């Protein structure tokens, strides 16, 4: 499996606070059948004090963690990425080439305020596509706009935007409304990928075997493979995703 969305980079955001925790997360991921993780620290998050732009040493920190994982003998490939928080400055940051895509591909992982308007979300997605990039909408099932009107998802799906669901949402660990929305999306074949959005080795972990088994049992082996392996690999290889 390939985990596209994981806050494993130590000291970068509200994920792993230090190298010890990051290595524990790496071990958990590998033990659960994950062979590739994309480190996606929050980027451009208002008020965080840690912008995590491409030109703030992000690549060097990813390389340091990659070397530490190798030194521990953990069979896990680490790729660089970011979870970009969308603000009105998005277009300027893209033009300045300050934002990290997923593994250097054209795919950009994007997040929003949970109560953001669907109009602003769509505007930001269009801003990305206008620059020849492909939006990956991080956990849309957690946004009120989608919970109140799931019809936004087929609209975004039809435009070629990638829909990434969170493991915790599907399993009911991020609230009943997120779970209901996530399963609505899954039942209609509108999800492209499922990721951990892990923040630690104890809570919201990168252990993915449970969600793999659930998806296989509820939606079939092929759909589970596309969500957890097929499309995530296509994204980091910068190739078109499959539509389930």
RACOR-V779525 format. One record per residue. N is the residue number from 1. SS is DSSP state (@ for helix, = for strand, . for the rest). OMEGA is omega in radians with two decimals (none if undefined). NEAR is the number of other ideal C-beta (glycine too) atoms within 8 Angstrom. Layout:
n:N ss:SS omega:OMEGA near:NEAR
n:N ss:SS omega:OMEGA near:NEAR
//
This chain:
n:1 ss:. omega:3.07 near:12
n:2 ss:= omega:-3.12 near:13
n:3 ss:= omega:-3.05 near:16
n:4 ss:= omega:-2.94 near:16
n:5 ss:= omega:-3.04 near:13
n:6 ss:= omega:-3.12 near:17
n:7 ss:. omega:-3.03 near:16
n:8 ss:. omega:-3.07 near:16
n:9 ss:. omega:-3.00 near:14
n:10 ss:. omega:3.04 near:12
n:11 ss:. omega:-3.05 near:6
n:12 ss:. omega:-3.09 near:13
n:13 ss:. omega:-3.14 near:11
n:14 ss:. omega:3.07 near:5
n:15 ss:. omega:-3.12 near:13
n:16 ss:. omega:-3.10 near:15
n:17 ss:. omega:-3.08 near:6
n:18 ss:. omega:-3.07 near:8
n:19 ss:@ omega:3.14 near:9
n:20 ss:@ omega:3.14 near:6
n:21 ss:@ omega:3.12 near:12
n:22 ss:@ omega:3.12 near:14
n:23 ss:@ omega:3.06 near:12
n:24 ss:@ omega:3.08 near:9
n:25 ss:@ omega:3.13 near:16
n:26 ss:@ omega:3.13 near:16
n:27 ss:@ omega:3.13 near:11
n:28 ss:@ omega:-3.14 near:12
n:29 ss:@ omega:-3.12 near:18
n:30 ss:@ omega:3.14 near:11
n:31 ss:@ omega:-3.09 near:7
n:32 ss:. omega:3.11 near:13
n:33 ss:. omega:3.08 near:8
n:34 ss:. omega:3.10 near:13
n:35 ss:. omega:-3.13 near:9
n:36 ss:= omega:3.09 near:14
n:37 ss:= omega:3.00 near:15
n:38 ss:= omega:3.09 near:16
n:39 ss:= omega:-3.06 near:15
n:40 ss:= omega:3.09 near:12
n:41 ss:= omega:3.07 near:14
n:42 ss:= omega:-3.13 near:15
n:43 ss:= omega:3.10 near:13
n:44 ss:. omega:-3.12 near:15
n:45 ss:. omega:-3.09 near:10
n:46 ss:. omega:3.05 near:6
n:47 ss:. omega:-3.08 near:4
n:48 ss:. omega:-3.08 near:8
n:49 ss:. omega:3.13 near:3
n:50 ss:. omega:-3.03 near:9
n:51 ss:. omega:3.13 near:8
n:52 ss:. omega:3.03 near:13
n:53 ss:. omega:-3.12 near:12
n:54 ss:. omega:-3.07 near:10
n:55 ss:. omega:3.12 near:4
n:56 ss:. omega:3.10 near:7
n:57 ss:. omega:-3.08 near:5
n:58 ss:@ omega:-3.11 near:13
n:59 ss:@ omega:3.14 near:8
n:60 ss:@ omega:-3.14 near:7
n:61 ss:@ omega:3.07 near:11
n:62 ss:@ omega:3.13 near:13
n:63 ss:@ omega:3.10 near:8
n:64 ss:@ omega:3.11 near:8
n:65 ss:@ omega:3.11 near:15
n:66 ss:@ omega:3.14 near:9
n:67 ss:@ omega:3.13 near:8
n:68 ss:@ omega:3.10 near:11
n:69 ss:@ omega:3.11 near:12
n:70 ss:@ omega:-3.13 near:8
n:71 ss:@ omega:3.12 near:6
n:72 ss:. omega:-3.13 near:9
n:73 ss:. omega:3.14 near:5
n:74 ss:. omega:-3.08 near:10
n:75 ss:. omega:-3.06 near:5
n:76 ss:. omega:3.05 near:12
n:77 ss:= omega:-3.13 near:6
n:78 ss:= omega:3.08 near:14
n:79 ss:= omega:-3.13 near:12
n:80 ss:= omega:3.09 near:12
n:81 ss:= omega:3.10 near:13
n:82 ss:= omega:3.00 near:15
n:83 ss:= omega:-2.98 near:14
n:84 ss:= omega:3.07 near:14
n:85 ss:= omega:-3.01 near:11
n:86 ss:. omega:3.07 near:12
n:87 ss:. omega:3.09 near:7
n:88 ss:. omega:3.13 near:3
n:89 ss:. omega:-3.04 near:7
n:90 ss:@ omega:-3.10 near:13
n:91 ss:@ omega:-3.14 near:8
n:92 ss:@ omega:3.13 near:7
n:93 ss:@ omega:3.08 near:12
n:94 ss:@ omega:-3.13 near:13
n:95 ss:@ omega:3.11 near:7
n:96 ss:. omega:3.14 near:6
n:97 ss:. omega:-3.11 near:6
n:98 ss:. omega:-3.06 near:8
n:99 ss:. omega:-3.13 near:13
n:100 ss:. omega:3.03 near:11
n:101 ss:. omega:3.13 near:13
n:102 ss:@ omega:3.10 near:15
n:103 ss:@ omega:3.11 near:11
n:104 ss:@ omega:-3.12 near:6
n:105 ss:. omega:3.03 near:10
n:106 ss:. omega:-3.05 near:8
n:107 ss:= omega:-3.12 near:13
n:108 ss:= omega:3.11 near:13
n:109 ss:= omega:-2.99 near:16
n:110 ss:= omega:3.06 near:14
n:111 ss:= omega:-3.06 near:10
n:112 ss:. omega:2.93 near:11
n:113 ss:. omega:-3.11 near:4
n:114 ss:. omega:3.14 near:7
n:115 ss:. omega:-3.13 near:5
n:116 ss:. omega:-3.14 near:12
n:117 ss:. omega:3.10 near:6
n:118 ss:@ omega:3.13 near:9
n:119 ss:@ omega:3.14 near:6
n:120 ss:@ omega:3.10 near:10
n:121 ss:@ omega:-3.13 near:15
n:122 ss:@ omega:3.12 near:10
n:123 ss:@ omega:3.14 near:8
n:124 ss:@ omega:3.11 near:13
n:125 ss:@ omega:3.10 near:14
n:126 ss:@ omega:3.09 near:8
n:127 ss:@ omega:3.14 near:11
n:128 ss:@ omega:-3.11 near:14
n:129 ss:@ omega:3.12 near:13
n:130 ss:. omega:3.13 near:6
n:131 ss:. omega:3.06 near:9
n:132 ss:. omega:-3.14 near:5
n:133 ss:. omega:-3.09 near:11
n:134 ss:= omega:3.14 near:11
n:135 ss:= omega:2.94 near:13
n:136 ss:= omega:-3.08 near:15
n:137 ss:= omega:-3.12 near:13
n:138 ss:= omega:3.07 near:11
n:139 ss:. omega:3.13 near:13
n:140 ss:@ omega:3.14 near:15
n:141 ss:@ omega:3.14 near:14
n:142 ss:@ omega:-3.11 near:12
n:143 ss:. omega:-3.13 near:13
n:144 ss:@ omega:-3.12 near:8
n:145 ss:@ omega:-3.13 near:11
n:146 ss:@ omega:3.13 near:13
n:147 ss:@ omega:-3.11 near:12
n:148 ss:@ omega:3.13 near:5
n:149 ss:. omega:-3.10 near:7
n:150 ss:. omega:-3.13 near:9
n:151 ss:@ omega:3.04 near:6
n:152 ss:@ omega:-3.05 near:13
n:153 ss:@ omega:3.10 near:13
n:154 ss:@ omega:3.09 near:9
n:155 ss:@ omega:3.14 near:8
n:156 ss:@ omega:3.12 near:13
n:157 ss:@ omega:-3.10 near:10
n:158 ss:@ omega:3.12 near:6
n:159 ss:. omega:3.10 near:8
n:160 ss:. omega:3.08 near:6
n:161 ss:. omega:-3.10 near:12
n:162 ss:= omega:-3.12 near:14
n:163 ss:= omega:-3.13 near:14
n:164 ss:= omega:3.11 near:17
n:165 ss:= omega:3.08 near:17
n:166 ss:= omega:3.03 near:17
n:167 ss:@ omega:-3.07 near:13
n:168 ss:@ omega:3.11 near:10
n:169 ss:@ omega:-3.09 near:17
n:170 ss:@ omega:-3.09 near:15
n:171 ss:. omega:3.06 near:10
n:172 ss:. omega:-3.08 near:8
n:173 ss:. omega:3.14 near:6
n:174 ss:. omega:3.09 near:9
n:175 ss:. omega:-3.08 near:7
n:176 ss:@ omega:-3.12 near:6
n:177 ss:@ omega:3.10 near:7
n:178 ss:@ omega:3.13 near:14
n:179 ss:@ omega:3.14 near:14
n:180 ss:@ omega:-3.14 near:9
n:181 ss:@ omega:-3.12 near:15
n:182 ss:@ omega:-3.11 near:14
n:183 ss:@ omega:3.02 near:9
n:184 ss:@ omega:3.14 near:9
n:185 ss:@ omega:-3.13 near:15
n:186 ss:@ omega:-3.09 near:14
n:187 ss:@ omega:-3.10 near:6
n:188 ss:. omega:3.10 near:8
n:189 ss:. omega:-3.06 near:8
n:190 ss:. omega:3.10 near:10
n:191 ss:. omega:3.06 near:13
n:192 ss:. omega:-3.06 near:12
n:193 ss:= omega:3.01 near:16
n:194 ss:= omega:-3.11 near:12
n:195 ss:= omega:-3.07 near:13
n:196 ss:. omega:-2.96 near:15
n:197 ss:. omega:-3.05 near:13
n:198 ss:= omega:3.11 near:14
n:199 ss:. omega:-3.14 near:9
n:200 ss:. omega:3.08 near:11
n:201 ss:. omega:-3.10 near:9
n:202 ss:. omega:3.12 near:4
n:203 ss:. omega:-3.07 near:5
n:204 ss:. omega:-3.01 near:9
n:205 ss:. omega:3.08 near:11
n:206 ss:. omega:3.13 near:16
n:207 ss:. omega:-2.95 near:10
n:208 ss:. omega:-3.09 near:15
n:209 ss:@ omega:-3.12 near:8
n:210 ss:@ omega:-3.13 near:10
n:211 ss:@ omega:3.08 near:12
n:212 ss:@ omega:-3.12 near:13
n:213 ss:@ omega:3.13 near:8
n:214 ss:@ omega:-3.11 near:10
n:215 ss:@ omega:3.12 near:15
n:216 ss:@ omega:-3.10 near:10
n:217 ss:@ omega:-3.04 near:5
n:218 ss:@ omega:-3.01 near:6
n:219 ss:@ omega:3.08 near:7
n:220 ss:. omega:-3.08 near:6
n:221 ss:@ omega:-3.07 near:6
n:222 ss:@ omega:3.11 near:6
n:223 ss:@ omega:3.11 near:11
n:224 ss:@ omega:-3.14 near:12
n:225 ss:@ omega:3.13 near:9
n:226 ss:@ omega:-3.06 near:12
n:227 ss:@ omega:-3.00 near:15
n:228 ss:@ omega:-3.06 near:15
n:229 ss:@ omega:-3.02 near:10
n:230 ss:@ omega:-3.11 near:10
n:231 ss:@ omega:3.07 near:13
n:232 ss:@ omega:3.10 near:15
n:233 ss:@ omega:3.11 near:10
n:234 ss:@ omega:-3.14 near:11
n:235 ss:@ omega:-3.11 near:17
n:236 ss:@ omega:3.04 near:14
n:237 ss:. omega:3.10 near:7
n:238 ss:. omega:3.09 near:9
n:239 ss:. omega:-3.09 near:6
n:240 ss:. omega:3.12 near:4
n:241 ss:. omega:3.06 near:10
n:242 ss:. omega:3.01 near:9
n:243 ss:. omega:-3.11 near:6
n:244 ss:. omega:none near:9
//
